[in-house]
Amino acid sequence: MFIESFKVESPNVKYTETEIQSVYNYETTELVHENKNGTYQWVVKPKTVKYEFKTNTHVPKLGVMLVGWGGNNGSTLTGGVIANRESVSP
């Protein structure tokens, strides 16, 4: 089964003309060594880290670099020749 496109429906995902923006809250715990009333104790505290991701919706041109043609120099040369022949640019 091949899916050509899909859309995520979530309050944490926003679509624009050129990109997809998403927010992810990573929940973990933090171990802190604290001084309370003259004695030290370990305290475990919940911690939330907010990540924001942006992904371009434009699909770039894809190229293939062949590897294994006689070591590093051969594969680099072959990939460069093919990329130049196909007019691939960054």
C-alpha positions as CSV (number, residue, x, y, z in Angstrom):
1,M,0.0,0.0,0.0
2,F,1.5,3.3,-1.1
3,I,0.3,6.6,0.3
4,E,1.0,9.6,-1.9
5,S,0.1,12.3,0.7
6,F,-1.4,12.7,4.1
7,K,-2.3,15.5,6.6
8,V,-1.9,15.5,10.4
9,E,-4.9,17.0,12.3
10,S,-3.6,18.1,15.6
11,P,-3.6,21.3,17.7
12,N,0.2,21.0,17.7
13,V,0.6,21.1,13.9
14,K,0.1,24.1,11.6
15,Y,0.3,24.1,7.8
16,T,1.3,27.2,5.8
17,E,2.0,27.7,2.1
18,T,5.7,26.8,2.4
19,E,6.1,24.8,5.6
20,I,4.7,22.6,8.3
21,Q,5.2,23.8,11.8
22,S,4.8,21.6,14.8
23,V,5.3,21.7,18.6
24,Y,6.3,18.8,20.8
25,N,6.5,18.7,24.5
26,Y,9.1,16.3,25.8
27,E,8.3,15.2,29.4
28,T,11.0,13.8,31.5
29,T,12.4,14.0,35.1
30,E,15.3,15.9,36.5
31,L,17.4,14.8,39.5
32,V,18.6,17.7,41.6
33,H,20.9,17.7,44.7
34,E,19.5,20.4,47.0
35,N,20.5,21.9,50.3
36,K,17.4,22.0,52.6
37,N,17.7,23.2,56.2
38,G,21.4,22.4,56.2
39,T,21.2,18.9,54.8
40,Y,21.6,17.8,51.3
41,Q,19.0,15.6,49.6
42,W,18.2,14.4,46.2
43,V,15.0,15.7,44.7
44,V,13.3,14.3,41.6
45,K,11.4,17.0,39.7
46,P,9.2,16.8,36.5
47,K,10.6,18.7,33.6
48,T,9.0,19.6,30.2
49,V,11.1,20.7,27.2
50,K,9.3,22.4,24.4
51,Y,10.6,21.6,20.8
52,E,9.4,23.5,17.7
53,F,10.0,21.9,14.3
54,K,9.7,23.5,10.9
55,T,9.7,21.4,7.7
56,N,9.7,22.8,4.2
57,T,6.9,21.5,2.0
58,H,8.9,22.0,-1.2
59,V,10.4,18.6,-2.3
60,P,13.9,19.2,-3.5
61,K,15.5,17.5,-6.6
62,L,16.9,14.2,-5.6
63,G,20.2,12.9,-6.8
64,V,22.0,9.5,-6.3
65,M,25.7,9.2,-5.7
66,L,27.0,5.7,-6.5
67,V,29.5,4.4,-3.9
68,G,32.0,1.6,-4.0
69,W,33.6,2.3,-7.4
70,G,37.2,1.8,-6.3
71,G,37.3,3.5,-3.0
72,N,36.7,7.1,-1.9
73,N,38.2,8.8,-4.8
74,G,36.4,6.7,-7.4
75,S,33.0,7.1,-5.8
76,T,33.5,10.9,-5.4
77,L,34.6,11.2,-9.1
78,T,31.7,9.1,-10.4
79,G,29.2,11.0,-8.3
80,G,30.6,14.3,-9.5
81,V,30.6,13.3,-13.1
82,I,27.0,12.1,-13.0
83,A,25.8,15.2,-11.0
84,N,27.5,17.4,-13.6
85,R,26.0,15.5,-16.5
86,E,22.5,15.8,-15.0
87,S,23.0,19.5,-14.1
88,V,22.3,18.9,-10.4
89,S,22.8,21.9,-8.2
90,P,22.4,22.5,-4.5
